[in-house]
Amino acid sequence: MADYVVVATKIPRKLKELMDRLGIKPSPVMRRALKEEVRRKILEELERRAERLRKRLPEISDEEIAELIREDRER
């Protein structure tokens, strides 16, 4: 069975009343929103890491890249 934790939040009473009236269940909405936010943050982190790596690549000479490829092929 999956390992779950409870995440709770306070919302204005008026919003809760509207959710009840409209038949909106908070759990699926919160799960979807949290998954999307986590996904967005992971992508931002990956973009930052890719940018740092991109900045380092010009520092590596073509000769060094060729040498690394040759060494890797010999393994």
Rosetta blueprint (number, residue, H / E / L):
1 M L
2 A L
3 D L
4 Y L
5 V L
6 V L
7 V L
8 A L
9 T L
10 K L
11 I L
12 P L
13 R H
14 K H
15 L H
16 K H
17 E H
18 L H
19 M H
20 D H
21 R H
22 L H
23 G L
24 I L
25 K L
26 P H
27 S H
28 P H
29 V H
30 M H
31 R H
32 R H
33 A H
34 L H
35 K H
36 E H
37 E H
38 V H
39 R H
40 R H
41 K H
42 I H
43 L H
44 E H
45 E H
46 L H
47 E H
48 R H
49 R H
50 A H
51 E H
52 R H
53 L H
54 R H
55 K H
56 R H
57 L H
58 P H
59 E H
60 I L
61 S L
62 D H
63 E H
64 E H
65 I H
66 A H
67 E H
68 L H
69 I H
70 R H
71 E H
72 D H
73 R H
74 E H
75 R L
